[in-house]
Amino acid sequence: MQIRLVGCGQQSSLRGNVVNVENDLDICASVLPRSFDQTSTVQVKLMRKMDHKTPYMYETIRPY
């Protein structure tokens, strides 16, 4: 499945197969909402050299 931007308004469209996965909502409801200390996120950016301006890999992680 791919998400593509279409049109001048930059709307998103799905292309390809979609698979629906059954999920137990009781487990999801017990996890959400999280407390503030569990929701904090940190953006990690890895650079090969500090001379470079852009990172070669970056991701947002939750340290908890």
C-alpha positions in Angstrom: 0.0 0.0 0.0 1.3 3.5 -0.9 0.1 6.9 0.3 0.4 9.4 -2.5 -0.3 13.1 -2.6 -2.7 14.0 -5.5 -4.1 17.3 -6.8 -3.2 20.8 -6.1 -4.6 20.7 -2.6 -2.2 17.9 -1.7 -4.9 15.4 -0.6 -3.7 11.9 0.2 -4.9 8.8 -1.6 -4.2 5.1 -1.0 -3.1 2.9 -3.7 -2.7 -0.9 -3.4 -4.0 -3.6 -1.2 -5.3 -2.9 2.3 -5.2 -5.5 5.1 -7.6 -5.0 8.1 -6.2 -6.5 11.3 -8.5 -7.5 14.1 -7.6 -5.7 17.4 -8.8 -6.1 21.0 -10.1 -2.6 21.9 -10.1 -3.4 25.7 -6.3 -3.6 25.7 -6.0 -0.4 23.7 -8.4 1.5 25.9 -6.5 0.4 29.1 -3.2 1.7 27.7 -4.6 5.0 26.5 -4.4 7.8 27.7 -0.9 7.7 28.9 0.5 9.7 31.7 2.6 12.7 30.9 6.0 11.1 31.8 5.2 8.2 29.4 4.2 10.4 26.5 7.4 12.4 26.3 9.3 11.9 23.0 12.8 12.7 21.9 13.9 13.2 18.4 17.2 11.4 17.8 19.3 12.5 14.8 22.4 10.6 13.8 25.2 12.2 11.8 28.3 10.6 10.4 30.3 13.8 11.0 29.5 16.9 12.9 30.6 18.8 9.8 27.5 17.6 7.9 24.4 19.8 8.0 21.8 17.1 7.7 21.5 13.8 9.6 21.7 10.5 7.7 19.2 8.9 10.0 16.6 10.3 12.4 13.6 9.0 14.3 11.3 10.1 17.1 11.6 7.7 20.1 9.9 7.4 23.5 12.6 6.7 26.1 10.2 5.1 28.5 
